[in-house]
Amino acid sequence: VQAAQLRLAQANNLADIEWSAGLRRMQGIDETALVAGISVSLFQKERNLGEYEAHRARLDAIELQKQSNLRSLLHSVNQALGEHTRALLEVETIQLNVIPPLKEALDLVESAYLEGRFSYLEWVTTRQEFLTTRLTLIEAASQVHLSKTEIETLTGLALKTEHNDDSMHSSHQDNLQQSSNISIRSHDYE
């Protein structure tokens, strides 16, 4: 709308040239005359300059606001991507590097407890550490889904997810790969 108003102000800057022609009968002297006239607005460009500049300033302000909103959106998307990548790495690290040794330690402590070599307190402490780590894994996986939802909401694009019951690791690898492949630059939206 503002661009159309600017074009209208530009069109109003052009001089309006009007002309007329006709015959006039003069009764008193019994004559007929050919009459022609030209009308030109003087200083039209200067009179309309204020309106043109006001429309131009409004259009520039709209463009700046658009760029500001785009930068804000890109910042939000990049933050969500960073959080998504961090959560994916946390899930992968816990699944591959923390849970297996803890599970093995829990099994060893439990068998040693059943044989009477460890106390109940040692077994409970090891089990509590294992359960706390699993809770951390659940929270990280929840954060993966929340950040994925936020990215999809901001971009309007669906992130590809694969459900593979055999190996959660492969789906997290795919998500990690996909999130690293997402590259958003401001010129993509201009």
N, C-alpha and C positions, 0 to 999 in steps of 0.2 A: 504494500500500500504506500509505504514511504517512497519507494522507488518510483511509483506511478505519479505521486505528487511532485517529485523532483522533475520528472519528464514534463509534467504539465507546466511547472514554473519555467522550464527551459523553453517550452513552446510559447509561453506568454512573453518571453524575451524578444521574440521575433516581431519586427514591426508589422502592424496590421495596415495593409494598404487597401484602401477602399476607393473605388471609382464609380462614377455615375455618368450617364449620357442620356440625352433626351432632346425633344423638340419643345420649343416654347412659342406660344402664339402671343404676340403683343397686339392687343386690340386697338390701342390708341393710334398706332401708325400703320396698322394693317400689314404687319410683317410677321414672318416666322423665322425663328432663330434656332440654331443648333447649340445646345448647352452641354458642356462636359465639365466634370469635376474630379479632382483627386484629393483624397484625404489620407495623410500620413501622420501617425503618432510620433511626436518628437520625444527623444530621450526615453524611449520605452525600456531599453535595456537597463538604464540606470535606475528607473523607478521600480523595477521588478527585482533588482539585485538583492535587496534585503530578504525578500521572500525566498528567493533561490538559495541564498546562503543559509537561511534557517532550515530549509528542507535538507540541504546538503549536510549540515551539522547533525540533524536528527538521524539521517541515514548512516553517517559515520558512527554515531553513538550506538545505533542498533548493531552495526557490524562489530564494534568493540565488545559489546555485551555478548554477542554470539561467540566470539573468540574466547572470551572469558569463561562462558559456560562450557565450551568445548574443552578448554584446559582443565577446568574443574572436574569434568566427567572423566577425562583421561587420567587425571591424578587419582580419582576414586577407583578406576579400573586397574591402574597399576598397583595401587595398594592392595586391592582384592587379589590380584594375581600373585603378588608377593606373599600374602598370607596363605593363599592356596598352595603355592610351591613349598612354603615352610611347613605347612601341615602335612603335605604329602611326604616330604623328607622325614618328618618326625615319625609318621606312621611306618614308613619303610625301615627307618633305623630301629625303632622299637621291635618291629616284627622280625627283622633279620639279626640284629645284634644284641638285643636285650632279652627278649622272651625266651629264645632257645637256651641260653646259658642259665637263666633263672629257672626254667622248667627242669633242666637237668639237675641243678642244685637242689630244687625242691624234691625231686625224686630220690636223690642221694640222701638228703637229710631225713626224708620220710622213712626210707628203708633202714637207715642207721637208727632212727628213733624206735622203729618196730623191733630192731635187734637189741635195743637198750643202750646204744653207744651215745646217743644225744638225748637231751632233756626235751620235755614237752614245750618249754619256752622257746628253745632253738627252732623246733619244728614250726611252731605258731608264728614266730618272727619271720622265718623264711617264707611261709605261706602268705603272711600279710604283705610282705614285699612283692611277692609274685602278683597278688591280687591288686595291689596299688599300681603296679606297672600295667596291668591289664586295663585298669580304670583310666590311666593316662592314655593308653592306646585308644580306648573308646572315645575319650574327649578329643583326641587329635583327629580321629576319623570323623567325628561330628563336625569339627572345625573345617575339615576338607569339604564336607557337604554344604555347610553354611557359606563358605567362601565361593564355592561353585555356584550356588544359587545367587549370590550377590553379583558375580561376574555375569551370569546369564541375564539377570535383571537389568544391569547397567548397559550391556551390549545388545541385548535382544537376540543373542546367538546362543544356541545350545552347545554345551561342551559335550564331546563324545565320551561316554562311559561304557565300559565293558564289564559285565557281571560274569565272573569266572569263579565258580565255587571251588575248583581244584587249587587255585593259587591266587590269593588276594594280592600277592606280590606283583604278579603280572599286570593286574588291573591298575595298581598304584604306579607301576612303571609307565604304563600307557598314559595315565593321567598326568604324571610328571612330565613325560615327553610332550604331551599335548599342551600343557601350560607353558612349557618353555618355547613351544612353537608359536604361541600367540604373541604377536608383536603389534602393538597399537601405536600409531603415530598420528599426529594431528593432520597431516596432509592426506591421510586415508579418508577423512570425513569432509574435506573441503570440496 
